[in-house]
Amino acid sequence: MNAAPDTGARAARRRDRRVYTRSRPLLFALLAAARRRPVLRLGGTVLVNGTEPYRHALTRIPLDRAAEGTTGGAARELSGGGSLFDEEGAGHRAARRAVAPDLGAAGVERLRPVWRAVMDRGLAPLATGDAVDLVPLARELAGATVRALLDVTADPADLSDAAAEVAAVAVRGHLPGPGRSRAARAAGPAAARLAALLTPAGHDDLDEHLRDEDVPGEHVPDGKPGPDGSGGVGRQAVGEAGGQVGRGAGADTGREADGETGGETDRDAGQGAGGDAGQGAGGSAGGLAGRDAERDAARRAMLAVAAVNTTVAALPRAAAWCADAGLWEQAADSRSRAALVDELLRVVAPSPLLPRVAAADADLDGCPVRAGDRLILVARHAVHADDTPPDARRPVSPAVAQLVFGAGPHACPGARLARAQLDDMLAALAPFRPSVVAARADRRAALPGWRTLTVRATALAPGPDGGSPC
C-alpha cells in the first residue's frame, strides 16, 4: 500500500503531521520509529501496527476494558462505571441498544438539519471572499449536535468547551510529568461544569435539589478539595459529577415511594408495618432508579466527550487535506464523496491509537502476549494513514478503512454520524475550493488537531440557494 504520493499529498501530509509533532512530539517519534514492525514488544508494552494484528487484538484477544490507562479505564475513572466504553457482555449490549436509535440512520437524519444550519451560517463569509476559521465552526457544530442528541438546552459553544476540557485534563492526567497533579486538581471542576450543562431539559428542579443537598464525598460546589484532595469529584470526573443527577433522582424516588406506600399501608392495616413496608419498597425503588439515572448520566457525559472531541479533531484536518492535496473535485462530486469521506477519516484517524490491556495470555502475529500486558493499538498505522494518501478513485478496502472506528462489538457506535457530518462539510466547502491561509496546532487538546485552521475561497461559487450546497 505504499503508493508514491504526489506533490499535493506530500504537502498535505507535512501539514497534518504538525498536529502530532507539536502536541505529542516524543510519543509520535517513538510510534513513527516502530511503524514498520507489525507487532513490537517493549518490555511489558506491545505496540500493534499491522492491519490484521490490530483487528485480531480488538476481536480475538480478551481485553480488560476497565484497566487503568485504557480508554475504558479512563471512562470508568471519569464516570464511576457504566459508560459504554468500559462495559462488557449484556450490559454493553444493552447500552448500545439504548444509543442505537439516536445514532442510527433515522437519528442521524433527525440531527442533520442542526449541523447544516451551523455550516450555512459559519461558511457564509466564504461567498464574499472573507476567511473562515474552521475550528470554532467545528466546535459549534459539535456542540449543537450534542445538544440536540442529548436533549439539553446548554449553549453549543459552552458544551464543546466543557467536553474538550474534560478530555484534555483526562489525557494530561495519564501523561508523565508535573502536569499530572495539575490535571487531577482540574478534573473535578471540569467534570462538574460538563455535568451541569448536560442536565436534561426539564430537570432544573433536580439541579436545585442537588445544590442544596449535602452528599458526603461527592461534588463540593465551591470547588474546595474533597476528602481525597481532588476537588470534590476528583478523578471520578464526568460520571460522578453527572451522576449526581441520578443519585438525586434516586433519593427523590425513594422518598416518594416510602411516603406513598407506607402511608397507604398504614391506613389500611392500622399498624407500623405499613411504614416499614413503605420504607423498604421506597428504598429499593429509589436505589434502582438512582443507579439507572446515574448510569444514564455517565453514558451521556461520555457520548458528549467522544462526539465533541472527535468532531473538532476530524473536520478541520479533513478540510486541510482536501485543500493541500487538491481533493476538492472529488469532494464536489456526489458520486465520489462518500468514498472520499471514508478515505479522509482513515487518514486523519481522529483517535490515532487505542490503549488496551490484555486480560488473558494470547499470541499476536507470533508475539506472545501475557495477561496484564499493555497493548498500544496504533490505528493510523493499521489503516495505512502514514503511507497511503486519501483518494476516492483508489480507496483502500472498506474493511481497512472501518478500523478507525474499531472492530467487533466495541466498534464506535457514532461512525454513521461522523461520516454524515464530514460528507456535509465537504459538500458545503467544495464549491469554494478553499485554501488554507493559517494553521496552528492545538498543544492541549486530547486528540491531535488544530487550534486554528483558517481558509479562504479560491472560487466564489455558493450553492444553488445562495447558502451551502447541502
Secondary structure, DSSP 8 states (H G I E B T S, - for coil): ------HHHHHHHHHHHHHHHTTSHHHHHHHHHTTTSSEEEETTEEEE-SHHHHHHHHHTS-B-TT-TTSHHHHHHHHHSS-SSSS--HHHHHHHHHHHHHHHSHHHHHHHHHHHHHHHHHHHGGGGGT--EEHHHHHHHHHHHHHHHHHT--S-HHHHHHHHHHHHHHHHHTTSSSTHHHHHHHHHHHHHHHHHHHT--TT-HHHHHHHHHS--TTS--TT----TTSSTTTTTSHHHHHHHHHHHHHHHHHHHHHHHHHHHHHHHHH-STHHHHHHHHHHHHHHHHHHHHHHHHHHHHHHHHHHHHHHHHHHHHHHHHHHHHHT-HHHHH-HHHHHHHHHHHHHHH-SS-EEEEEBSS-EEETTEEE-TT-EEEEEHHHHTTTTTS---TTS---HHHHGGGG--GGGS-TTHHHHHHHHHHHHHHHGGG--EEEEEEE-SS-SSS-EEEEEEE-SS----TTSS---
